[in-house]
Amino acid sequence: MSLKNRTLSGLFWSFADSFASQAVQFIVGIILARILSPREFGLIGMLTIFIAISQSLIDSGFTSALIRKRNCTQRDFSTVFYFNGGVSFLLFLLLFLFSGKISSFFHEPELKALLQVLGFGLILNSVAIIQRTILTKELNFKLQMRVSVIASAGSGIVAITMAYAGFGVWSLVALTLSRFSINTVLLWFWSRWRPSLVFSKASFHELFSFGSKLLISGLINTIYQNVYYLIIGKYYSAIDLGFYTKADQIKSLPSQNLNTIISRVSFPVLSSIQDDVPKLKMAYKKIIKNTMFITFVLMFGLVAVSNPLILTLIGEKWQPSVIYLQLLCFVGMFYPLHSLNLNMLQVQGRSDLILKLEIIKKILAIPVIVIGVFLGIKIMIIGMIINSLIAYYLNSYWSGRFIGYSIREQVFDIAPSIVIAAAVGLVVYLAGFFIHAIPLLVLTLQIVLGMFLVIGIGEVTRFANYFYIREIIFEAISNSSKR
């Protein structure tokens, strides 16, 4: 299969995987939000940073190192498998032992037992990392989709049943643990790979020399992304954190999931042509332009419909989340740009530069964290928006130097998408003021209006990004239907 067809097939199944599993998780989240209170979501939000940091330590950058390496051996995979397992068990013990200290920090006694049980998910998730890595390296997202959907649906049934039975916040713990368990069991059942009884120091050092810098930069980025949960949980209330958590989850649906879809396909594809700079630049430009067209349309659209969306899906008790969601969308719309530019540095093997950039960007973020403590959550998010723009400049400047793709050229490429998306979003937002009806009807009419505007503008202006995406969708569906 040609590189283009492999990419299109990968994109199609990666999108299907992310869309299907996230759709199931989104529906489950809506049901749980209607049963549970913002406080219960806030309690889990307080533990997010500790679980996220642990996940970064377990991976240690080895996943990216294995994907980037062209000829991985059984020795490589087995070495990483045993390392991941050992680290996950050690981190589980640390979280178990320090759970009391963490609950005291937040003045929430319930957190001790919650973290002790939730931490076991680190072990469950770690033993299937290699299976996922191999499937990603092979661009086999069809099998990953099947596993993700079954795991999301199964864990959702468990969590909703427990929530209706009155288990409260423990239903959210069960949601995570059961999803990890089902996901791991299915990956082991359907994947042919099994570890060998070998641990190679040579393989470890080779992979860790690249992955170690990604580990540190990933840790810094993980702490930054989740430190706001810690700040809000410490200096505000579990209810406030619940509102922020739900807004952040909704914002992440289009932003981070689109980024995941594109990144996990583009990284192995771009890595395969890393030595052909002109071809690499051309492919990268297409990815940037088309990814950001979709991202800007979705994020500006989400800003426009956030009020009827919240009221329709999870009810009036969550309305304080609306303003957080609207502001966070302006943070989220630049997330794929950050990730894609860092992806290019990974393709070039410059994990050292990625680490330096992460350190610089997070030092610049310290004032934003201080603002959150003293001036409130809304002002803190505005600071996050400003910091996001600075971070984009730094990432794009350095990634562009390696392939002759300057930040000026990159901004020029994405500017039309910003203009179209902002114009459509503004019209849809204003339309909400003139439609006096129940939130569901307002939301439906706004979405339909937005779709007609995007399609209409794309067709009338013959916008290249719009037609390219349309072609990809039709071609991917056509190729998949022939299989």
Sequence and secondary structure as in RCSB ss.txt:
>XXXX:A:sequence
MSLKNRTLSGLFWSFADSFASQAVQFIVGIILARILSPREFGLIGMLTIFIAISQSLIDSGFTSALIRKRNCTQR
DFSTVFYFNGGVSFLLFLLLFLFSGKISSFFHEPELKALLQVLGFGLILNSVAIIQRTILTKELNFKLQMRVSVI
ASAGSGIVAITMAYAGFGVWSLVALTLSRFSINTVLLWFWSRWRPSLVFSKASFHELFSFGSKLLISGLINTIYQ
NVYYLIIGKYYSAIDLGFYTKADQIKSLPSQNLNTIISRVSFPVLSSIQDDVPKLKMAYKKIIKNTMFITFVLMF
GLVAVSNPLILTLIGEKWQPSVIYLQLLCFVGMFYPLHSLNLNMLQVQGRSDLILKLEIIKKILAIPVIVIGVFL
GIKIMIIGMIINSLIAYYLNSYWSGRFIGYSIREQVFDIAPSIVIAAAVGLVVYLAGFFIHAIPLLVLTLQIVLG
MFLVIGIGEVTRFANYFYIREIIFEAISNSSKR
>XXXX:A:secstr
  HHHHHHHHHHHHHHHHHHHHHHHHHHHHHHHHHS HHHHHHHHHHHHHHHHHHHHHHTTHHHHHHH SS  HH
HHHHHHHHHHHHHHHHHHHHHHHHHHHHHHHT TTHHHHHHHHTTHHHHHHTTHHHHHHHHHTT HHHHHHHHHH
HHHHHHHHHHHHHHTT TTHHHHHHHHHHHHHHHHHHHHH      S   HHHHHHHHHHHHHHHHHHHHHHHHH
HHHHHHHHHHS HHHHHHHHHHHHHHHHHHHHHHHHHHHHHHHHHHHTTT HHHHHHHHHHHHHHHHHHHHHHHH
HHHHHHHHHHHHHT GGGTTHHHHHHHHHHHHTTHHHHHHHHHHHHHTT HHHHHHHHHHHHHHHHHHHHHHHHH
 HHHHHHHHHHHHHHHHHHHHHHHHHHHT  HHHHHHHHHHHHHHHHHHHHHHHHHHHH  S HHHHHHHHHHHH
HHHHHHHHHHHT HHHHHHHHHHHHHHHHHHT 
